[in-house]
């Protein structure tokens, strides 16, 4: 799962029925890309045998200005299950410019109304 454009500040999801043959690679960073490959044991899941009644929420944050750019779900058995994704995208510079323009317009109108 590649995040085109801006990366993500945060992502979480429900990892369903985790097995030892499932791994997740998280890539982050803009210039210096860091990559972390994780599995049910490295995430300290209580169950790692594919039990269909077990699921575990996992969450990742882009720290120190780094953005999450890729999630790579891998399974040697074609059985990776994940649901309930929640993401927070990094705002693009245009978003900040538009927000500042709107705040400036509100301030201008408030000042104009006070002077009239």
C-alpha positions in Angstrom: 0.0 0.0 0.0 1.8 3.1 -1.2 0.6 6.5 -0.1 1.0 8.8 -3.2 1.6 12.5 -2.6 1.8 13.3 1.1 2.6 10.4 3.5 0.7 9.6 6.7 1.2 10.9 10.2 -0.7 8.0 11.7 -2.2 4.7 10.7 -3.9 2.0 12.7 -5.8 -1.2 11.8 -7.1 -4.5 13.2 -4.7 -7.4 12.4 -7.1 -10.4 12.3 -6.1 -14.0 13.0 -2.3 -13.4 13.0 0.0 -16.2 11.8 3.8 -16.5 12.0 3.9 -16.5 8.2 2.5 -12.9 8.1 4.7 -9.9 8.1 4.2 -6.2 7.7 6.9 -3.8 6.4 6.5 -0.1 7.4 8.5 2.4 5.4 8.9 6.0 6.6 10.9 9.1 5.9 11.3 11.5 3.1 15.0 11.5 2.2 16.3 8.8 4.5 13.9 6.0 4.2 13.7 3.7 7.2 12.1 0.3 6.9 10.8 -1.9 9.7 9.6 -5.5 9.1 7.3 -6.7 11.9 5.4 -9.9 12.7 3.0 -11.1 15.4 5.9 -12.2 17.6 7.8 -8.9 17.3 4.6 -7.0 18.1 4.0 -9.3 21.2 0.7 -10.7 20.1 -0.8 -13.1 22.6 -1.9 -15.4 19.7 0.2 -16.3 16.7 -1.4 -19.5 15.4 -4.1 -18.0 13.0 -6.9 -18.4 15.6 -9.9 -16.9 13.8 -11.3 -15.5 17.1 -8.3 -13.4 17.9 -7.4 -9.9 16.5 -5.1 -7.2 17.6 -5.1 -3.4 16.9 -1.8 -2.0 15.8 -0.8 1.6 15.2 2.1 3.4 13.8 3.1 7.1 14.0 5.4 9.1 11.8 7.8 10.6 14.4 10.2 13.5 14.2 8.7 14.8 11.0 9.0 11.5 9.1 6.0 10.4 7.2 4.7 6.8 6.7 5.1 6.2 3.0 4.5 2.5 2.5 2.9 -0.5 4.1 3.8 -3.8 2.6 1.6 -6.8 3.8 3.3 -10.1 3.1 2.2 -13.7 3.7 3.7 -16.9 2.5 0.2 -18.5 2.7 -1.8 -15.7 1.0 -3.8 -15.2 4.2 -3.1 -11.7 5.6 -6.3 -10.3 7.2 -6.7 -6.7 8.2 -9.7 -4.4 8.7 -10.8 -1.1 10.3 -8.1 1.2 8.9 -7.7 4.6 10.4 -5.3 7.1 8.8 -4.3 10.7 9.3 -2.7 12.3 6.3 0.0 14.9 6.4 -1.5 18.2 5.1 0.0 19.5 2.0 1.4 23.1 1.9 -1.6 24.3 -0.1 -3.9 23.3 2.8 -2.0 25.5 5.2 -2.0 28.4 2.8 -5.8 28.1 2.3 -6.3 27.9 6.1 -4.2 31.0 6.7 -6.1 32.9 3.9 -9.4 32.0 5.6 -8.2 33.1 9.0 -6.9 36.3 7.5 -10.3 37.0 5.8 -12.2 36.3 9.1 -9.8 38.7 10.9 -10.3 41.4 8.2 -14.1 41.1 8.4 -14.1 41.3 12.2 -11.9 44.4 12.2 -14.0 46.0 9.4 -17.2 45.3 11.3 -15.7 46.8 14.5 -14.8 50.0 12.7 -18.2 50.5 11.0 
